[in-house]
């Protein structure tokens, strides 16, 4: 008989208590991974561990304002949140990473007006922050065998790396889309110098990634810098944040990758722009904004930091981007924004993360703490000044070592 209830966190519309921990009903509607594939009911999985994303915090704020109704699964008045983590598939006796986004669309990352999508734990489908959940059987991705020998429990170090799978997939998508845009935006700059179209497109990308700014050194910014550097080892990257220069995240990047520098933004916008340009040794053609602060657009555009023919990639949710249309048009700037990924990005993220020491930036908390005071737990995870880059909770100690 299908399981009907489980225990976990879930979001509701309520001014004081939008996030709760307790018994919650489980649903298992048929879903499609993408258009053209058959509808399938989910298979029951056990949650092994979960990571906490800023989206969870934002959804909680939406619940306190009574704005969550469009996010609930159809016919439900709550959403089990959580979209980062590892599950155990009892029917197959294996661990898996849940491919979060699917739907009745040819490409759920680029759904069109007559198409639909869902995201486990975020939009229309329950997520991982519960002891059990139902997930589409074809959306349970494999962990590479060399990092998980047959018959062995999942190690905490690999688990801590893999809770970054969703945001890393987002940043691999960003890297790919920026490649597409650099080619289309700038290939004629190089063709005008006598290059073939193919060579011009290649130069547009390599020159575009020669100098990169990542503004905001949270999870997205960190992974964005790593994603760029992994494919473009000669890229000079400057990350920007509010913390002191010896902060753990900047030190982590310096320790593992040469050519990723850090600028502290405790200055005026114009002074920060000058400091970034000096650290880069020139103006960037790629500026990734991931701080959630509108000053990032001011620095990139109003202060003249972004190079001619450059791209501003907005990865922040919330701030408005404003620009002066006169210099914007004549400098041939481009603004791009998308927060998505496909199956191949998630699979590539899993492979990449398994060989990166991301566990150095993860702090583990007890499930009992989350259960006792979920809202207080979230305040600490997302607002404590000494918080780690990522927090992990193990939901089943018997499945992790």
Secondary structure, DSSP 8 states (H G I E B T S, - for coil): ----EEEEEEE---SS-SEEEEEEE-----B-SSTTS--B-EEEEEEEEEE--HHHHHHHHHHHTT--GGGS-TT-S-B-----EEEEETTTTEEEEE--EE-SSSSGGG--TT---EEETTBEE--SSBSEEEEEGGGEE---GGGS-TT--B-HHHHHHHTTHHHHHHHHHHHHHHHHHHHHHHHHHHHTTT--HHHHHHHHHHHHTTEEEEE--SHHHHHHHHHHHHH-TT-EEEEEESS-TT-HHHHHHHHH-TTEEEEE--S-HHHHHHHHHHHHTS--SEEEE-SS-THHHIIIIITS-S-TT-EEEE--SS------HHHHHHTT-EEE------HHHHHHHHHHHTTS-GGGGEEEE-HHHHHH-HHHHHHHHHH-TT--SEEEEES-GGGB-
